[in-house]
Amino acid sequence: MCRCLRIQPSGFYAWLKTPLSRRAREDARQIELLDRAWKESGRVYGYRKLHDDLLDQGETSCANRIARLARLAGIKAQIGYRRRPGSHGGKPSVVVDNTLARRFDVDAQDKAWVTDITYIRTQEGFPTWPW
């Protein structure tokens, strides 16, 4: 097998004794720390805040390494918040009767108030002037 793979037998037996390198063991240890910090944050933090947490714990590693380890561990920042489908909150809208009935001339002040809602975007786009 060593001849086929073109490796020295001493290298193969050294690998059998310690299959993980020192850096791989350190990566595994830091991944555990990252995972714990990520779960404590409610699975919200991304690699930048996780890097800050590790610095607070006394760990020394650069942000790029934390980003690589977080990507390997499947740790991602939560972007935005999920909303439950169908629950939009608030009370259902109430349709008010059209008491003005397009009679814009009134007898006294403060009897009828009107406004322009052309600033509200609809599915057809913004209303254009003149109608």
A tleap script that builds the chain and sets N, CA, C and O, in Angstrom:
source leaprc.protein.ff14SB
mol = sequence {
  NMET CYS ARG CYS LEU ARG ILE GLN PRO SER
  GLY PHE TYR ALA TRP LEU LYS THR PRO LEU
  SER ARG ARG ALA ARG GLU ASP ALA ARG GLN
  ILE GLU LEU LEU ASP ARG ALA TRP LYS GLU
  SER GLY ARG VAL TYR GLY TYR ARG LYS LEU
  HIE ASP ASP LEU LEU ASP GLN GLY GLU THR
  SER CYS ALA ASN ARG ILE ALA ARG LEU ALA
  ARG LEU ALA GLY ILE LYS ALA GLN ILE GLY
  TYR ARG ARG ARG PRO GLY SER HIE GLY GLY
  LYS PRO SER VAL VAL VAL ASP ASN THR LEU
  ALA ARG ARG PHE ASP VAL ASP ALA GLN ASP
  LYS ALA TRP VAL THR ASP ILE THR TYR ILE
  ARG THR GLN GLU GLY PHE PRO THR TRP PRO
  CTRP
}
set mol.1.N position { 0.825 -1.188 0.000 }
set mol.1.CA position { 0.000 0.000 0.000 }
set mol.1.C position { 0.873 1.257 0.000 }
set mol.1.O position { 0.558 2.234 -0.680 }
set mol.2.N position { 1.959 1.232 0.755 }
set mol.2.CA position { 2.840 2.398 0.798 }
set mol.2.C position { 3.481 2.640 -0.563 }
set mol.2.O position { 3.683 3.785 -0.967 }
set mol.3.N position { 3.798 1.559 -1.267 }
set mol.3.CA position { 4.383 1.707 -2.597 }
set mol.3.C position { 3.373 2.309 -3.569 }
set mol.3.O position { 3.729 3.165 -4.379 }
set mol.4.N position { 2.100 1.864 -3.492 }
set mol.4.CA position { 1.063 2.405 -4.391 }
set mol.4.C position { 0.817 3.888 -4.120 }
set mol.4.O position { 0.666 4.675 -5.054 }
set mol.5.N position { 0.778 4.261 -2.869 }
set mol.5.CA position { 0.505 5.640 -2.511 }
set mol.5.C position { 1.740 6.523 -2.524 }
set mol.5.O position { 1.656 7.740 -2.358 }
set mol.6.N position { 2.898 5.884 -2.727 }
set mol.6.CA position { 4.185 6.579 -2.787 }
set mol.6.C position { 4.460 7.361 -1.501 }
set mol.6.O position { 4.810 8.541 -1.541 }
set mol.7.N position { 4.298 6.689 -0.371 }
set mol.7.CA position { 4.621 7.285 0.918 }
set mol.7.C position { 5.587 6.359 1.646 }
set mol.7.O position { 5.668 5.169 1.341 }
set mol.8.N position { 6.307 6.905 2.594 }
set mol.8.CA position { 7.244 6.117 3.380 }
set mol.8.C position { 6.490 5.338 4.461 }
set mol.8.O position { 5.534 5.856 5.038 }
set mol.9.N position { 6.903 4.119 4.736 }
set mol.9.CA position { 6.246 3.351 5.795 }
set mol.9.C position { 6.349 4.036 7.148 }
set mol.9.O position { 5.433 3.922 7.963 }
set mol.10.N position { 7.439 4.742 7.405 }
set mol.10.CA position { 7.565 5.425 8.693 }
set mol.10.C position { 6.512 6.527 8.831 }
set mol.10.O position { 6.002 6.762 9.927 }
set mol.11.N position { 6.187 7.200 7.730 }
set mol.11.CA position { 5.149 8.228 7.758 }
set mol.11.C position { 3.780 7.621 8.019 }
set mol.11.O position { 2.964 8.201 8.735 }
set mol.12.N position { 3.527 6.443 7.431 }
set mol.12.CA position { 2.244 5.779 7.665 }
set mol.12.C position { 2.093 5.372 9.121 }
set mol.12.O position { 1.030 5.574 9.709 }
set mol.13.N position { 3.142 4.799 9.716 }
set mol.13.CA position { 3.063 4.366 11.108 }
set mol.13.C position { 3.008 5.565 12.064 }
set mol.13.O position { 2.402 5.472 13.131 }
set mol.14.N position { 3.628 6.675 11.698 }
set mol.14.CA position { 3.517 7.883 12.514 }
set mol.14.C position { 2.089 8.420 12.467 }
set mol.14.O position { 1.577 8.924 13.467 }
set mol.15.N position { 1.454 8.312 11.313 }
set mol.15.CA position { 0.070 8.751 11.177 }
set mol.15.C position { -0.866 7.863 11.994 }
set mol.15.O position { -1.852 8.349 12.548 }
set mol.16.N position { -0.570 6.582 12.072 }
set mol.16.CA position { -1.391 5.688 12.885 }
set mol.16.C position { -1.347 6.059 14.362 }
set mol.16.O position { -2.351 5.934 15.063 }
set mol.17.N position { -0.192 6.516 14.839 }
set mol.17.CA position { -0.074 6.885 16.249 }
set mol.17.C position { -0.844 8.168 16.555 }
set mol.17.O position { -1.577 8.227 17.542 }
set mol.18.N position { -0.687 9.180 15.731 }
set mol.18.CA position { -1.393 10.461 15.920 }
set mol.18.C position { -2.034 10.864 14.598 }
set mol.18.O position { -1.415 11.573 13.805 }
set mol.19.N position { -3.285 10.416 14.347 }
set mol.19.CA position { -3.908 10.707 13.055 }
set mol.19.C position { -4.251 12.187 12.847 }
set mol.19.O position { -4.326 12.647 11.708 }
set mol.20.N position { -4.456 12.927 13.927 }
set mol.20.CA position { -4.776 14.349 13.773 }
set mol.20.C position { -3.560 15.202 14.114 }
set mol.20.O position { -2.857 14.952 15.093 }
set mol.21.N position { -3.337 16.193 13.300 }
set mol.21.CA position { -2.232 17.109 13.566 }
set mol.21.C position { -2.574 18.023 14.735 }
set mol.21.O position { -3.717 18.060 15.191 }
set mol.22.N position { -1.593 18.747 15.209 }
set mol.22.CA position { -1.823 19.666 16.310 }
set mol.22.C position { -2.821 20.752 15.909 }
set mol.22.O position { -3.679 21.144 16.700 }
set mol.23.N position { -2.698 21.228 14.678 }
set mol.23.CA position { -3.628 22.261 14.201 }
set mol.23.C position { -5.044 21.708 14.082 }
set mol.23.O position { -6.001 22.406 14.417 }
set mol.24.N position { -5.200 20.469 13.612 }
set mol.24.CA position { -6.536 19.871 13.495 }
set mol.24.C position { -7.162 19.687 14.879 }
set mol.24.O position { -8.364 19.898 15.041 }
set mol.25.N position { -6.370 19.300 15.871 }
set mol.25.CA position { -6.896 19.176 17.238 }
set mol.25.C position { -7.302 20.540 17.791 }
set mol.25.O position { -8.327 20.667 18.461 }
set mol.26.N position { -6.492 21.555 17.504 }
set mol.26.CA position { -6.822 22.909 17.951 }
set mol.26.C position { -8.089 23.418 17.254 }
set mol.26.O position { -8.918 24.083 17.874 }
set mol.27.N position { -8.235 23.100 15.957 }
set mol.27.CA position { -9.450 23.477 15.240 }
set mol.27.C position { -10.677 22.811 15.853 }
set mol.27.O position { -11.712 23.457 16.020 }
set mol.28.N position { -10.572 21.531 16.188 }
set mol.28.CA position { -11.696 20.812 16.789 }
set mol.28.C position { -12.065 21.430 18.141 }
set mol.28.O position { -13.247 21.555 18.464 }
set mol.29.N position { -11.071 21.812 18.922 }
set mol.29.CA position { -11.344 22.427 20.220 }
set mol.29.C position { -12.032 23.775 20.049 }
set mol.29.O position { -12.972 24.093 20.777 }
set mol.30.N position { -11.562 24.571 19.081 }
set mol.30.CA position { -12.176 25.876 18.866 }
set mol.30.C position { -13.566 25.750 18.248 }
set mol.30.O position { -14.423 26.599 18.493 }
set mol.31.N position { -13.801 24.724 17.464 }
set mol.31.CA position { -15.145 24.505 16.918 }
set mol.31.C position { -16.122 24.221 18.048 }
set mol.31.O position { -17.263 24.683 18.011 }
set mol.32.N position { -15.684 23.462 19.058 }
set mol.32.CA position { -16.548 23.214 20.219 }
set mol.32.C position { -16.853 24.515 20.951 }
set mol.32.O position { -17.991 24.738 21.366 }
set mol.33.N position { -15.850 25.375 21.115 }
set mol.33.CA position { -16.074 26.664 21.765 }
set mol.33.C position { -17.020 27.543 20.942 }
set mol.33.O position { -17.899 28.209 21.490 }
set mol.34.N position { -16.829 27.535 19.622 }
set mol.34.CA position { -17.697 28.315 18.741 }
set mol.34.C position { -19.139 27.827 18.829 }
set mol.34.O position { -20.072 28.625 18.919 }
set mol.35.N position { -19.308 26.512 18.800 }
set mol.35.CA position { -20.644 25.938 18.835 }
set mol.35.C position { -21.341 26.283 20.148 }
set mol.35.O position { -22.529 26.607 20.152 }
set mol.36.N position { -20.616 26.218 21.255 }
set mol.36.CA position { -21.193 26.553 22.553 }
set mol.36.C position { -21.591 28.032 22.605 }
set mol.36.O position { -22.679 28.367 23.075 }
set mol.37.N position { -20.707 28.918 22.119 }
set mol.37.CA position { -21.013 30.353 22.127 }
set mol.37.C position { -22.181 30.670 21.196 }
set mol.37.O position { -23.000 31.540 21.496 }
set mol.38.N position { -22.258 29.972 20.079 }
set mol.38.CA position { -23.335 30.192 19.103 }
set mol.38.C position { -24.679 29.771 19.700 }
set mol.38.O position { -25.681 30.465 19.532 }
set mol.39.N position { -24.695 28.632 20.397 }
set mol.39.CA position { -25.942 28.168 21.016 }
set mol.39.C position { -26.349 29.068 22.173 }
set mol.39.O position { -27.540 29.283 22.398 }
set mol.40.N position { -25.376 29.597 22.911 }
set mol.40.CA position { -25.701 30.521 24.001 }
set mol.40.C position { -26.278 31.828 23.487 }
set mol.40.O position { -27.036 32.493 24.193 }
set mol.41.N position { -25.925 32.205 22.258 }
set mol.41.CA position { -26.455 33.442 21.687 }
set mol.41.C position { -27.842 33.242 21.089 }
set mol.41.O position { -28.414 34.182 20.537 }
set mol.42.N position { -28.387 32.041 21.188 }
set mol.42.CA position { -29.683 31.772 20.578 }
set mol.42.C position { -29.565 31.485 19.105 }
set mol.42.O position { -30.526 31.651 18.355 }
set mol.43.N position { -28.379 31.051 18.679 }
set mol.43.CA position { -28.084 30.734 17.272 }
set mol.43.C position { -28.290 31.940 16.375 }
set mol.43.O position { -28.805 31.830 15.262 }
set mol.44.N position { -27.877 33.096 16.884 }
set mol.44.CA position { -28.045 34.346 16.154 }
set mol.44.C position { -26.712 34.880 15.666 }
set mol.44.O position { -26.629 35.403 14.554 }
set mol.45.N position { -25.662 34.760 16.477 }
set mol.45.CA position { -24.372 35.378 16.177 }
set mol.45.C position { -23.733 34.801 14.916 }
set mol.45.O position { -23.874 33.618 14.604 }
set mol.46.N position { -23.029 35.675 14.208 }
set mol.46.CA position { -22.199 35.272 13.093 }
set mol.46.C position { -20.752 35.181 13.550 }
set mol.46.O position { -20.463 35.275 14.743 }
set mol.47.N position { -19.844 34.999 12.596 }
set mol.47.CA position { -18.455 34.766 12.975 }
set mol.47.C position { -17.813 35.988 13.622 }
set mol.47.O position { -16.902 35.832 14.435 }
set mol.48.N position { -18.254 37.192 13.291 }
set mol.48.CA position { -17.633 38.389 13.878 }
set mol.48.C position { -17.891 38.475 15.386 }
set mol.48.O position { -16.972 38.712 16.171 }
set mol.49.N position { -19.144 38.282 15.774 }
set mol.49.CA position { -19.460 38.341 17.200 }
set mol.49.C position { -18.910 37.116 17.927 }
set mol.49.O position { -18.528 37.209 19.094 }
set mol.50.N position { -18.867 35.972 17.250 }
set mol.50.CA position { -18.272 34.791 17.871 }
set mol.50.C position { -16.777 35.000 18.097 }
set mol.50.O position { -16.229 34.546 19.101 }
set mol.51.N position { -16.123 35.686 17.168 }
set mol.51.CA position { -14.714 36.009 17.337 }
set mol.51.C position { -14.519 36.897 18.558 }
set mol.51.O position { -13.581 36.704 19.331 }
set mol.52.N position { -15.415 37.874 18.728 }
set mol.52.CA position { -15.342 38.743 19.912 }
set mol.52.C position { -15.552 37.940 21.198 }
set mol.52.O position { -14.882 38.184 22.201 }
set mol.53.N position { -16.485 36.980 21.166 }
set mol.53.CA position { -16.720 36.146 22.345 }
set mol.53.C position { -15.489 35.323 22.697 }
set mol.53.O position { -15.141 35.190 23.870 }
set mol.54.N position { -14.831 34.771 21.682 }
set mol.54.CA position { -13.639 33.971 21.944 }
set mol.54.C position { -12.505 34.839 22.480 }
set mol.54.O position { -11.732 34.397 23.329 }
set mol.55.N position { -12.405 36.066 21.991 }
set mol.55.CA position { -11.390 36.976 22.524 }
set mol.55.C position { -11.665 37.292 23.991 }
set mol.55.O position { -10.736 37.411 24.790 }
set mol.56.N position { -12.947 37.429 24.343 }
set mol.56.CA position { -13.305 37.687 25.739 }
set mol.56.C position { -12.965 36.495 26.637 }
set mol.56.O position { -12.682 36.663 27.823 }
set mol.57.N position { -12.995 35.289 26.059 }
set mol.57.CA position { -12.654 34.086 26.818 }
set mol.57.C position { -11.150 33.867 26.924 }
set mol.57.O position { -10.700 32.968 27.635 }
set mol.58.N position { -10.376 34.683 26.221 }
set mol.58.CA position { -8.925 34.568 26.283 }
set mol.58.C position { -8.318 33.761 25.151 }
set mol.58.O position { -7.120 33.478 25.170 }
set mol.59.N position { -9.113 33.387 24.172 }
set mol.59.CA position { -8.598 32.648 23.018 }
set mol.59.C position { -7.935 33.635 22.056 }
set mol.59.O position { -8.359 34.785 21.933 }
set mol.60.N position { -6.898 33.167 21.386 }
set mol.60.CA position { -6.224 34.007 20.399 }
set mol.60.C position { -6.332 33.346 19.039 }
set mol.60.O position { -5.726 32.302 18.796 }
set mol.61.N position { -7.093 33.949 18.167 }
set mol.61.CA position { -7.203 33.492 16.784 }
set mol.61.C position { -7.744 34.653 15.965 }
set mol.61.O position { -8.423 35.534 16.492 }
set mol.62.N position { -7.440 34.645 14.687 }
set mol.62.CA position { -7.868 35.754 13.831 }
set mol.62.C position { -9.296 35.511 13.348 }
set mol.62.O position { -9.811 34.396 13.426 }
set mol.63.N position { -9.912 36.555 12.857 }
set mol.63.CA position { -11.304 36.476 12.416 }
set mol.63.C position { -11.457 35.560 11.205 }
set mol.63.O position { -12.489 34.907 11.049 }
set mol.64.N position { -10.437 35.508 10.346 }
set mol.64.CA position { -10.530 34.649 9.163 }
set mol.64.C position { -10.575 33.171 9.554 }
set mol.64.O position { -11.288 32.381 8.935 }
set mol.65.N position { -9.818 32.806 10.576 }
set mol.65.CA position { -9.834 31.415 11.031 }
set mol.65.C position { -11.191 31.082 11.646 }
set mol.65.O position { -11.722 29.994 11.425 }
set mol.66.N position { -11.751 32.009 12.412 }
set mol.66.CA position { -13.063 31.793 13.004 }
set mol.66.C position { -14.118 31.660 11.911 }
set mol.66.O position { -15.025 30.835 12.022 }
set mol.67.N position { -14.004 32.462 10.863 }
set mol.67.CA position { -14.948 32.370 9.746 }
set mol.67.C position { -14.837 31.011 9.070 }
set mol.67.O position { -15.851 30.409 8.715 }
set mol.68.N position { -13.610 30.522 8.888 }
set mol.68.CA position { -13.405 29.205 8.262 }
set mol.68.C position { -13.981 28.100 9.138 }
set mol.68.O position { -14.659 27.202 8.640 }
set mol.69.N position { -13.713 28.162 10.445 }
set mol.69.CA position { -14.210 27.135 11.353 }
set mol.69.C position { -15.729 27.173 11.466 }
set mol.69.O position { -16.378 26.130 11.547 }
set mol.70.N position { -16.295 28.379 11.471 }
set mol.70.CA position { -17.755 28.498 11.532 }
set mol.70.C position { -18.389 27.934 10.266 }
set mol.70.O position { -19.440 27.296 10.331 }
set mol.71.N position { -17.763 28.162 9.124 }
set mol.71.CA position { -18.287 27.616 7.876 }
set mol.71.C position { -18.214 26.093 7.885 }
set mol.71.O position { -19.142 25.424 7.431 }
set mol.72.N position { -17.099 25.536 8.406 }
set mol.72.CA position { -16.968 24.081 8.486 }
set mol.72.C position { -17.993 23.473 9.446 }
set mol.72.O position { -18.497 22.375 9.207 }
set mol.73.N position { -18.299 24.188 10.527 }
set mol.73.CA position { -19.242 23.676 11.525 }
set mol.73.C position { -20.696 23.949 11.135 }
set mol.73.O position { -21.611 23.467 11.803 }
set mol.74.N position { -20.919 24.706 10.075 }
set mol.74.CA position { -22.287 25.018 9.654 }
set mol.74.C position { -22.934 26.099 10.488 }
set mol.74.O position { -24.159 26.155 10.599 }
set mol.75.N position { -22.117 26.963 11.078 }
set mol.75.CA position { -22.633 28.046 11.916 }
set mol.75.C position { -22.837 29.272 11.037 }
set mol.75.O position { -21.910 29.738 10.375 }
set mol.76.N position { -24.067 29.790 11.038 }
set mol.76.CA position { -24.386 30.977 10.252 }
set mol.76.C position { -25.135 31.964 11.114 }
set mol.76.O position { -25.841 31.586 12.048 }
set mol.77.N position { -24.977 33.219 10.795 }
set mol.77.CA position { -25.713 34.256 11.516 }
set mol.77.C position { -27.165 34.229 11.082 }
set mol.77.O position { -27.477 33.935 9.928 }
set mol.78.N position { -28.057 34.542 12.025 }
set mol.78.CA position { -29.465 34.659 11.681 }
set mol.78.C position { -29.683 36.042 11.109 }
set mol.78.O position { -29.366 37.046 11.745 }
set mol.79.N position { -30.223 36.087 9.914 }
set mol.79.CA position { -30.462 37.357 9.246 }
set mol.79.C position { -31.958 37.616 9.263 }
set mol.79.O position { -32.730 36.843 8.695 }
set mol.80.N position { -32.372 38.687 9.903 }
set mol.80.CA position { -33.795 38.979 10.030 }
set mol.80.C position { -34.439 38.022 11.010 }
set mol.80.O position { -33.754 37.239 11.668 }
set mol.81.N position { -35.718 38.085 11.105 }
set mol.81.CA position { -36.457 37.229 12.011 }
set mol.81.C position { -37.591 36.573 11.247 }
set mol.81.O position { -38.215 37.184 10.379 }
set mol.82.N position { -37.843 35.330 11.581 }
set mol.82.CA position { -38.922 34.613 10.906 }
set mol.82.C position { -40.262 35.085 11.447 }
set mol.82.O position { -40.415 35.371 12.635 }
set mol.83.N position { -41.199 35.156 10.565 }
set mol.83.CA position { -42.557 35.506 10.963 }
set mol.83.C position { -43.437 34.294 10.745 }
set mol.83.O position { -43.248 33.530 9.798 }
set mol.84.N position { -44.380 34.131 11.618 }
set mol.84.CA position { -45.294 33.003 11.469 }
set mol.84.C position { -46.196 33.261 10.270 }
set mol.84.O position { -46.707 34.370 10.109 }
set mol.85.N position { -46.396 32.263 9.434 }
set mol.85.CA position { -47.254 32.493 8.272 }
set mol.85.C position { -48.699 32.691 8.697 }
set mol.85.O position { -49.227 31.934 9.511 }
set mol.86.N position { -49.323 33.699 8.147 }
set mol.86.CA position { -50.732 33.934 8.390 }
set mol.86.C position { -51.039 34.830 9.560 }
set mol.86.O position { -52.166 35.315 9.659 }
set mol.87.N position { -50.106 35.080 10.451 }
set mol.87.CA position { -50.420 35.971 11.563 }
set mol.87.C position { -49.791 37.324 11.274 }
set mol.87.O position { -48.570 37.474 11.310 }
set mol.88.N position { -50.611 38.278 10.995 }
set mol.88.CA position { -50.124 39.605 10.651 }
set mol.88.C position { -50.361 40.596 11.775 }
set mol.88.O position { -49.962 41.756 11.672 }
set mol.89.N position { -51.003 40.160 12.844 }
set mol.89.CA position { -51.203 41.014 14.008 }
set mol.89.C position { -52.234 42.093 13.777 }
set mol.89.O position { -52.651 42.345 12.647 }
set mol.90.N position { -52.635 42.722 14.851 }
set mol.90.CA position { -53.595 43.806 14.760 }
set mol.90.C position { -55.014 43.295 14.573 }
set mol.90.O position { -55.261 42.096 14.443 }
set mol.91.N position { -55.923 44.235 14.564 }
set mol.91.CA position { -57.330 43.898 14.377 }
set mol.91.C position { -57.658 43.902 12.886 }
set mol.91.O position { -56.993 44.585 12.107 }
set mol.92.N position { -58.664 43.154 12.493 }
set mol.92.CA position { -59.044 43.192 11.074 }
set mol.92.C position { -59.551 44.582 10.699 }
set mol.92.O position { -60.150 45.283 11.514 }
set mol.93.N position { -59.301 44.958 9.463 }
set mol.93.CA position { -59.682 46.298 9.032 }
set mol.93.C position { -61.204 46.428 8.947 }
set mol.93.O position { -61.913 45.467 8.648 }
set mol.94.N position { -61.673 47.619 9.214 }
set mol.94.CA position { -63.104 47.898 9.195 }
set mol.94.C position { -63.364 48.856 8.040 }
set mol.94.O position { -62.698 49.883 7.913 }
set mol.95.N position { -64.325 48.517 7.210 }
set mol.95.CA position { -64.687 49.380 6.093 }
set mol.95.C position { -65.706 50.397 6.595 }
set mol.95.O position { -66.753 50.037 7.132 }
set mol.96.N position { -65.381 51.662 6.410 }
set mol.96.CA position { -66.256 52.745 6.861 }
set mol.96.C position { -67.156 53.157 5.705 }
set mol.96.O position { -66.732 53.186 4.550 }
set mol.97.N position { -68.396 53.474 6.031 }
set mol.97.CA position { -69.338 53.907 4.996 }
set mol.97.C position { -68.869 55.204 4.349 }
set mol.97.O position { -68.223 56.034 4.989 }
set mol.98.N position { -69.200 55.364 3.084 }
set mol.98.CA position { -68.847 56.566 2.336 }
set mol.98.C position { -69.911 57.633 2.607 }
set mol.98.O position { -70.877 57.760 1.854 }
set mol.99.N position { -69.732 58.383 3.668 }
set mol.99.CA position { -70.728 59.397 4.041 }
set mol.99.C position { -70.602 60.649 3.189 }
set mol.99.O position { -71.572 61.397 3.069 }
set mol.100.N position { -69.470 60.900 2.608 }
set mol.100.CA position { -69.278 62.111 1.804 }
set mol.100.C position { -69.909 61.967 0.419 }
set mol.100.O position { -70.415 62.943 -0.135 }
set mol.101.N position { -69.883 60.779 -0.130 }
set mol.101.CA position { -70.497 60.472 -1.431 }
set mol.101.C position { -70.106 61.488 -2.501 }
set mol.101.O position { -70.942 61.922 -3.293 }
set mol.102.N position { -68.812 61.866 -2.515 }
set mol.102.CA position { -68.220 62.759 -3.511 }
set mol.102.C position { -68.843 64.162 -3.501 }
set mol.102.O position { -68.768 64.866 -4.508 }
set mol.103.N position { -69.446 64.573 -2.402 }
set mol.103.CA position { -69.945 65.946 -2.263 }
set mol.103.C position { -68.888 66.697 -1.460 }
set mol.103.O position { -68.872 66.644 -0.230 }
set mol.104.N position { -68.017 67.389 -2.163 }
set mol.104.CA position { -66.894 68.044 -1.514 }
set mol.104.C position { -67.225 69.458 -1.030 }
set mol.104.O position { -66.434 70.054 -0.298 }
set mol.105.N position { -68.373 70.002 -1.423 }
set mol.105.CA position { -68.804 71.322 -0.942 }
set mol.105.C position { -69.614 71.105 0.332 }
set mol.105.O position { -70.675 70.481 0.300 }
set mol.106.N position { -69.114 71.619 1.448 }
set mol.106.CA position { -69.798 71.431 2.727 }
set mol.106.C position { -70.294 72.780 3.248 }
set mol.106.O position { -69.841 73.831 2.794 }
set mol.107.N position { -71.227 72.745 4.201 }
set mol.107.CA position { -71.840 73.957 4.732 }
set mol.107.C position { -70.919 74.702 5.694 }
set mol.107.O position { -70.897 75.932 5.688 }
set mol.108.N position { -70.152 73.980 6.527 }
set mol.108.CA position { -69.309 74.628 7.542 }
set mol.108.C position { -67.934 73.963 7.560 }
set mol.108.O position { -67.722 72.895 6.985 }
set mol.109.N position { -67.009 74.640 8.243 }
set mol.109.CA position { -65.659 74.083 8.344 }
set mol.109.C position { -65.645 72.893 9.293 }
set mol.109.O position { -66.514 72.755 10.154 }
set mol.110.N position { -64.652 72.045 9.121 }
set mol.110.CA position { -64.412 70.862 9.946 }
set mol.110.C position { -65.578 69.880 9.944 }
set mol.110.O position { -65.774 69.155 10.919 }
set mol.111.N position { -66.333 69.848 8.893 }
set mol.111.CA position { -67.410 68.864 8.764 }
set mol.111.C position { -66.948 67.669 7.932 }
set mol.111.O position { -67.412 66.550 8.151 }
set mol.112.N position { -66.039 67.894 6.980 }
set mol.112.CA position { -65.544 66.812 6.129 }
set mol.112.C position { -64.053 67.026 5.904 }
set mol.112.O position { -63.604 68.124 5.574 }
set mol.113.N position { -63.296 65.942 6.091 }
set mol.113.CA position { -61.856 65.988 5.873 }
set mol.113.C position { -61.540 65.025 4.740 }
set mol.113.O position { -62.023 63.893 4.730 }
set mol.114.N position { -60.744 65.465 3.803 }
set mol.114.CA position { -60.338 64.610 2.689 }
set mol.114.C position { -58.822 64.643 2.578 }
set mol.114.O position { -58.169 65.557 3.082 }
set mol.115.N position { -58.279 63.649 1.921 }
set mol.115.CA position { -56.837 63.586 1.719 }
set mol.115.C position { -56.545 62.920 0.386 }
set mol.115.O position { -57.432 62.356 -0.254 }
set mol.116.N position { -55.316 62.994 -0.007 }
set mol.116.CA position { -54.862 62.395 -1.249 }
set mol.116.C position { -53.965 61.213 -0.901 }
set mol.116.O position { -52.997 61.373 -0.158 }
set mol.117.N position { -54.266 60.052 -1.414 }
set mol.117.CA position { -53.456 58.875 -1.083 }
set mol.117.C position { -52.652 58.398 -2.285 }
set mol.117.O position { -52.377 57.206 -2.416 }
set mol.118.N position { -52.283 59.302 -3.142 }
set mol.118.CA position { -51.519 58.896 -4.323 }
set mol.118.C position { -50.102 58.484 -3.981 }
set mol.118.O position { -49.405 57.925 -4.828 }
set mol.119.N position { -49.650 58.750 -2.744 }
set mol.119.CA position { -48.303 58.350 -2.362 }
set mol.119.C position { -48.228 56.873 -1.996 }
set mol.119.O position { -47.132 56.347 -1.803 }
set mol.120.N position { -49.352 56.202 -1.896 }
set mol.120.CA position { -49.370 54.783 -1.516 }
set mol.120.C position { -49.172 53.939 -2.761 }
set mol.120.O position { -49.911 54.072 -3.737 }
set mol.121.N position { -48.187 53.084 -2.722 }
set mol.121.CA position { -47.893 52.211 -3.856 }
set mol.121.C position { -48.879 51.044 -3.878 }
set mol.121.O position { -49.150 50.433 -2.844 }
set mol.122.N position { -49.410 50.740 -5.050 }
set mol.122.CA position { -50.311 49.602 -5.214 }
set mol.122.C position { -49.640 48.572 -6.106 }
set mol.122.O position { -48.503 48.763 -6.537 }
set mol.123.N position { -50.334 47.490 -6.380 }
set mol.123.CA position { -49.766 46.471 -7.268 }
set mol.123.C position { -49.590 46.998 -8.688 }
set mol.123.O position { -48.766 46.490 -9.448 }
set mol.124.N position { -50.362 48.011 -9.037 }
set mol.124.CA position { -50.243 48.607 -10.363 }
set mol.124.C position { -49.164 49.670 -10.421 }
set mol.124.O position { -48.882 50.198 -11.496 }
set mol.125.N position { -48.554 49.996 -9.290 }
set mol.125.CA position { -47.523 51.022 -9.224 }
set mol.125.C position { -48.092 52.281 -8.608 }
set mol.125.O position { -49.208 52.281 -8.088 }
set mol.126.N position { -47.312 53.370 -8.668 }
set mol.126.CA position { -47.783 54.633 -8.140 }
set mol.126.C position { -48.804 55.253 -9.090 }
set mol.126.O position { -48.647 55.176 -10.309 }
set mol.127.N position { -49.853 55.870 -8.534 }
set mol.127.CA position { -50.817 56.546 -9.414 }
set mol.127.C position { -50.145 57.704 -10.144 }
set mol.127.O position { -49.250 58.355 -9.605 }
set mol.128.N position { -50.574 57.947 -11.346 }
set mol.128.CA position { -49.996 59.043 -12.138 }
set mol.128.C position { -51.010 60.175 -12.245 }
set mol.128.O position { -52.216 59.952 -12.141 }
set mol.129.N position { -50.522 61.360 -12.450 }
set mol.129.CA position { -51.351 62.552 -12.574 }
set mol.129.C position { -51.393 62.959 -14.013 }
set mol.129.O position { -50.335 62.888 -14.637 }
set mol.130.N position { -52.445 63.365 -14.610 }
set mol.130.CA position { -53.833 63.390 -14.150 }
set mol.130.C position { -54.473 62.017 -14.314 }
set mol.130.O position { -54.008 61.167 -15.074 }
set mol.131.N position { -55.547 61.842 -13.577 }
set mol.131.CA position { -56.219 60.543 -13.624 }
set mol.131.C position { -56.980 60.479 -14.860 }
set mol.131.O position { -57.638 59.473 -15.128 }
savepdb mol mol.pdb
quit
